[in-house]
Amino acid sequence: MLRGKTALVTGAGSQVGFGRQIALLLAAEGIDAVVVSDVDLDGIEKTAAALREAGCRSTALQADITDNAAVKGMVGKAMDEYGRIDILCNVAGAILHADGVPIDEQEPAMWERQLRLNVIGTMNVSQAVVPAMRAHKYGAIVNIGSGSTHAYAMGVSSYAMSKYAIDLFTKQLAFVEARNGIRVNCVAPGPAETNFAGLLKENPDVSPEEAEKMRQEMLGHFPLGRICTPWDVATATAFLASDASDHITGQILHVSGGSVI
């Protein structure tokens, strides 16, 4: 259901992140080409090489998603090479602050950076890609949200607020673009085994004992008994990107082991 299609996956530079795994799964499912993008050029070149080894055409294009002009340039290069973008996976994003910091101790500049990266960045890429999808009356956009939109223990979190905005953006864009054959959905992961959440089994930032303690404490939040993995997120994303879900749009799919129900 992906053959002959071209995808753009942002945030694909990390070798242990969602973006790389999503791109590799799309390739395994038979997609024709995947453009991978990130600010980390070395990382996306490694991801693109892995995709080509898997038999998929791939190009690595560096871009900062907060820079509208840079994003339009990146999408233009992708269009020049492949002629179309059928699938967009908006994965790029980050947590830019610590949890549990009282609001009066937070830096407003951090709020702006967080919202610009997660919300404006996703909007920039979508804005650049939608016209190409409209031209073919076909498109599938999958945004990566977060289960943090339903969690409050982290305190006043601009990260969670930015991801809540992604939920709303998903629904609004889905409603407006449905008439143009474009579906828009969102995958909302729980804490996962990536550098993003610091839950890797081999975490270079903490001792093995501290890493295992963090993992055991987190397990209590998952009724299914295990922490989310990039594979879990990739399978949900690939489903929403494929024609297997061609009557699904405007939905938020929580992939969180039951931590959000």
Secondary structure by P-SEA (a helix, b strand, c coil): ccccbbbbbccccccccaaaaaaaaaaaacccbbbbbcccaaaaaaaaaaaaaacbbbbbbbbccccaaaaaaaaaaaaaacccccbbbccccccccccccccccccaaaaaaaaaacaaaaaaaaaacaaaaaaaccbbbbbbbccccccccccccaaaaaaaaaaaaaaaaaaaaccccbbbbbbbbccccccccccccccccccaaaaaaaaaaacccccccccccaaaaaaaaaaaaccccccccbbbbbccccccc
